[in-house]
């Protein structure tokens, strides 16, 4: 990426030379050009919120910014990109959305996230540190910035306007108003699950901002909950756990199960742990933020339950599902099973047969299929 401060070489994480998706887009470049052209003083505490793959933090490393992200993969990409650029360790401070925010923010740069709820939560968490002289600039592609996005900035921080579009990207300018009466942060959000979904029927689910389908049980998970395998699996992984409702259902139905909840979202894993604890589940559970099953010992798992995403931000891709399936094959013991819920049109049975040599249809309806693949000895 060409920036006013020179060229930076950027990759996503995990790095894959076959990946055609870039680690930056026009909105990153637009924001950096604006900072240079308008001679924005990057002094004091510079906070970069929602930097997807570290493009902004890497380009602005000489100003020692603080990055806040919900993505483990994004944070690892940032580390790799900073190292590739020769940035000294510690020059950029890396925080997650679950960490305590800084006490003062002098420059706030926001890469608008896909989730409006996550933006709301993070702006509310940062608002007490923003003062009248704080420079606030947001950025995103035109299709990502809506009237509701601007209203959120205005309701939480102060008067807000947008720039003209360039290369299908747009900037957001916000003038902080310290006297503004801000709303109470509504996150996390809890609700009771419906009946007819197995062991978690009527149970409490807890959702931190940004978790998929935070205000209701999504129909894919609902379908999977009705068709989970019976007790006796042993060590179970809720892979891409989201709010943890699937793993919690397993633990409720089988107190002897050892459940590992894994997601690359810090918000998701916090939600899964909160859901598990809210229901007083007996047995043993572990909660881990990471890149799928990386770090899980080969042959150490009996059952993997997975509802893989088929989007990476705005891009449609099967790369994440493929990594999840490959990781499951490595982590499962011989005879262990991978159960997958997915939309019919995604054709996951083809990938499972290619990897495992088998794929069995467990259940289906007009929209979804539940598939099972067994690791051969």
C-alpha positions, 0 to 999 in steps of 0.5 A, spaced: 500 500 500 502 506 498 501 511 503 504 519 504 509 515 509 512 510 504 510 503 501 508 498 506 507 491 505 501 488 508 498 481 508 492 478 512 493 472 517 494 467 516 498 468 510 496 465 504 500 466 497 493 464 494 489 469 497 487 474 492 484 478 498 488 484 500 490 486 507 487 494 505 482 497 501 481 504 499 478 507 505 484 505 509 488 509 503 483 515 503 484 516 511 491 516 511 491 521 505 486 526 509 491 525 515 497 528 511 493 533 506 490 536 512 496 536 516 492 533 522 497 533 528 498 526 530 500 527 537 498 525 544 494 518 544 492 516 537 487 510 537 486 506 531 479 502 532 477 497 528 483 496 524 482 490 520 489 487 518 493 493 521 494 497 515 493 503 519 497 501 525 503 500 520 502 506 516 502 510 522 507 506 527 512 512 527 506 516 531 506 510 536 498 509 536 494 504 540 490 499 536 483 496 538 480 490 535 475 484 536 479 480 531 485 475 533 486 474 526 487 482 525 491 482 531 496 477 529 496 480 522 498 487 525 504 484 529 506 480 522 505 487 518 509 491 523 515 486 524 515 486 516 516 494 516 521 493 521 517 497 527 520 496 533 516 492 538 512 496 543 511 502 538 504 500 537 500 498 543 495 492 541 489 492 545 482 488 544 475 490 545 475 487 552 481 491 554 480 497 558 480 503 554 485 508 554 484 514 559 485 519 554 484 520 547 487 525 543 486 522 536 481 517 534 481 514 527 475 509 526 475 503 521 467 502 521 466 495 522 460 491 519 457 490 526 453 497 528 452 494 535 460 493 536 461 500 533 456 503 538 459 499 544 466 501 542 464 508 542 461 508 548 467 505 552 471 510 549 467 516 549 469 518 556 476 519 554 474 523 548 475 531 549 473 537 546 480 537 542 480 530 540 480 529 532 475 524 530 475 521 523 472 515 521 473 511 514 469 506 510 467 504 504 460 507 501 456 501 502 459 500 509 457 507 512 449 508 513 445 514 516 445 509 522 452 509 522 452 517 522 447 517 527 451 513 532 457 518 532 452 524 533 449 520 538 455 518 542 460 523 541 457 529 537 456 533 531 457 529 525 458 529 517 461 526 511 466 527 506 465 526 498 466 519 496 473 517 493 474 510 490 467 508 493 470 510 500 468 515 504 470 519 511 466 521 517 468 527 521 465 528 528 466 534 533 466 531 540 461 535 544 463 533 552 457 536 554 453 531 550 448 526 554 450 519 552 446 513 552 447 508 557 451 502 554 446 496 552 451 491 551 452 485 553 444 483 551 441 477 554 435 473 553 431 467 554 432 461 548 426 459 545 423 452 547 424 446 542 431 447 542 434 441 546 438 442 552 438 449 552 431 450 551 428 456 556 436 457 558 439 464 558 444 466 552 449 472 553 451 476 547 456 482 547 456 487 542 458 484 535 456 477 536 452 474 530 445 474 531 446 478 538 438 479 539 435 472 537 437 465 536 439 464 528 435 459 524 442 455 522 444 454 530 436 453 532 436 447 526 443 444 529 441 444 536 435 440 534 440 435 531 446 434 536 449 428 537 448 424 543 452 424 550 458 420 551 463 424 546 468 426 551 472 432 549 468 436 544 470 443 541 465 448 539 469 451 533 467 458 531 463 458 538 459 465 537 455 466 544 457 459 546 450 456 545 452 450 542 457 448 546 453 450 552 447 445 550 452 439 549 455 441 556 448 441 559 446 434 556 452 431 558 456 433 564 461 428 563 463 432 556 469 437 556 468 442 552 473 447 548 469 454 546 474 457 540 473 463 536 477 468 533 473 474 536 474 476 543 467 479 544 464 472 542 469 468 547 467 473 552 459 471 550 460 464 550 463 464 557 458 468 560 453 464 557 456 458 560 456 461 567 449 464 566 446 457 566 450 454 572 453 448 567 456 442 571 463 439 568 469 442 565 470 448 560 475 452 556 475 458 553 480 460 547 481 466 543 485 463 537 485 461 529 481 455 529 484 449 532 491 451 531 494 450 538 490 444 539 494 437 540 493 432 534 488 427 535 486 430 542 479 431 540 472 426 540 467 431 536 468 438 533 461 442 532 462 447 527 457 453 523 463 456 519 462 463 516 462 464 509 464 472 509 470 475 511 468 482 512 464 484 506 468 478 501 464 472 500 470 466 501 470 459 503 477 460 506 475 460 513 471 454 512 476 450 509 481 452 514 476 450 520 475 443 516 482 442 515 484 443 523 478 439 525 481 433 521 488 434 524 485 435 531 480 429 531 482 422 534 481 416 529 473 415 529 472 422 531 467 426 528 466 433 525 459 435 525 457 441 520 451 446 519 451 450 513 446 453 507 445 447 502 448 451 496 455 452 500 456 445 498 460 443 504 459 435 503 464 436 497 470 439 501 468 434 507 469 428 502 475 431 499 478 431 506 475 426 510 473 421 505 466 421 507 460 425 508 454 423 511 447 427 511 444 427 518 438 432 517 436 437 512 430 442 511 429 447 505 435 451 507 440 448 511 444 441 512 447 438 518 453 434 515 457 429 519 464 427 517 468 421 521 476 421 521 478 414 519 484 411 523 
